Structure formats: structure tokens, C-alpha cells
Amino acid sequence: MSKRIVIALGGNALGNNLPEQMEAVKHTARAIVDLIEQGNEVVVAHGNGPQVGMIQEAMTQLTRSNPEKYIPCPLSVCVAMSQGYIGYDLQNALREEMLDRGIDVGAATVLTQVEVDPKDPAFANPTKPIGAFMTREEADRMIAERGYEVVEDAGRGYRRVVASPRPVGIVELDTIRSLVETNHVVVACGGGGIPVFKTEGNHLKGAAAVIDKDFAAARLAEQLDADFLVILTAVEKVAVNFGKPDQQWLDELTPADVERYVAEGQFAPGSMLPKVQAALAFAQSGAGRSSLITLLERAADGIAGKTGTIVRG
């Protein structure tokens, strides 16, 4: 039976520059179209870590070179830029792969805003590093001129840090659903979505924040009534005691398992921890829902129950 599947693709899997990305999306498209060829409805969310950092640095350098002509570019706008150019490459690679296989399915990218709560505790404790490294003098200037939060990063210099709030809702949800229901594979919630919050009237204001793409994908999957959330990573399965002699690969995780392993510190923050937490959040959001954590090229096998780590609610 066909399933509605949301895939969370890591930004690092898309390369660190434009030539790398154009090559990477071809590999990505083949694995995604394998699922479409089986009759599944697919929505692709993706990260943008390297890409949005590149955009932010380029815009910062432009502003520094001619401050009288150029003004600072808000982070939310940089996220929107990254969504556009990553989506452009992804949808074209998907379209080409589907046409090569004789599959009559459209491909579209939706510039996606994701609502966050301005009272989210994450805004009081920004921890997500973004942008280029700075000297102490440059950091002091950014603090004075723009009110940036800045931290020293392991002796390598200073970096801006922003909040990473949890997603509340997908603003363009109805558009994404309509496209899925009219035979399209949709690229959405790029980089976790453009973070926005409601202000006066119906206005949405961009937030200086970065939403974790796995949590955004989980929220999107929940609101789309998806059957499966697939979170792609660099390993075939989740492991405990990772990298140690007693490393153990896990075929399945239950809520009790997740609670125990998180308490033990088994999953690294900023790496496997948010993936496991997002996978569980979706699995617990409704009856019959499951999440899968695995490699891109093993996604189809994982959904068939042959590999990967299944997270059940």
C-alpha cells in the first residue's frame, strides 16, 4: 500500500558549494524517486547549514565593504534565499529522474514559513552558531552595532549565536497539502523553515533564529497526516555506545527506550539527539504513525522493514 512520507534530508548531504550540490542532488533524487516509483506520496524537507552560512557570510562581507550602500540582511531572509536555490536544484533533479523513469509526477518547491512562539525559552538562551568566525574586535562591533549574541568557539574565534525554537505550525500547510494531493513531490520547510511569529493584525515577522530541520519535518509530517517520517543521517541505524567496543545497533526504539538512552547521554546534542526526539514526537502524534532513521540509500529498504531504526510511539 502507498504511504504519505515526509523525508528530512540533511543540509550537509547537499554539499558545501554549488558544484557539489548539483552533483549531490542527483544521488538524492534517485533514492527519493525509488519511493515515488513504489506509489508513495513524498514531501522533502531539508537542512541548510552550510548553505545559509555561506549566504550569511557573503551578505555580511558585502555590508562591511560598503556600509553606506548595503544594509545587514536578516537571517530569516538568508534562510529564504537558501530555500530557493536548494529547492531549485532538488526539484529539477527530481523532475529529471522521474521523467527518465517515465513517472508522471510534478515537482515543486514551496517557500515555507514556520511559526515559532516568541516566548519560547530558546530565545532567552541562544546557542546555535551561524556565520563566519570573527576576531574579538569584530565581535565587539557586531554586539554594539547590531545587538548580536556572540560566543567564543573553541579557540577558533567568535561567532554569532541565535535561538533554535521549536516549530509551532507550518504557515503554507494548505498549499503543500494541495500539491501533494494533485500528484506532486514537494520540497518544503527548507532549513527548518523561515522562522516567523505573529505580530499586529495578520503580519508575520521574521525571527533571528534557526529551526532544527528534523523538528520542522516532524511537525510538517504531523500536520500533513503522513504515515511515515524518514530522518536521514550518516549511519544505517541508531546506536548506543557509539564508537565504543560494545557499540550496539538498534532496530527499534520505543518511548521508554528513548527516555532511558537520553538520560544516559547516549545521543549527542546537535547530532543524533534531535533526530531521535523528532522521530519520537511524530510517532507519538497519532495512531499508526512511525518514524525511520537511516541512510538515504537505504530509505526504501527501511520503510519495507529491512533496515534502519524504527521509532514507534
Salt bridges, closest charged atoms under 4 A:
GLU23 OE1 - LYS26 NZ 3.84
ASP34 OD1 - ARG101 NH1 2.80
GLU37 OE1 - ARG101 NH1 2.82
GLU41 OE1 - ARG4 NE 2.75
GLU97 OE2 - ARG101 NE 2.90
GLU138 OE2 - ARG64 NH1 3.86
ASP140 OD1 - ARG136 NH2 2.63
ASP153 OD1 - ARG156 NH2 2.89
ASP153 OD2 - ARG159 NH1 3.83
ASP174 OD1 - ARG177 NH1 3.42
GLU181 OE2 - ARG4 NH2 3.98
ASP214 OD1 - LYS213 NZ 3.01
ASP214 OD2 - LYS275 NZ 3.39
GLU222 OE1 - ARG219 NH1 3.09
ASP225 OD1 - ARG289 NH2 3.20
GLU236 OE2 - ARG298 NH1 2.87
ASP251 OD1 - LYS237 NZ 2.52
GLU252 OE1 - ARG312 NE 3.45
ASP257 OD1 - ARG260 NH2 3.48
GLU297 OE1 - HIS27 NE2 3.68
ASP301 OD2 - ARG298 NH2 3.17
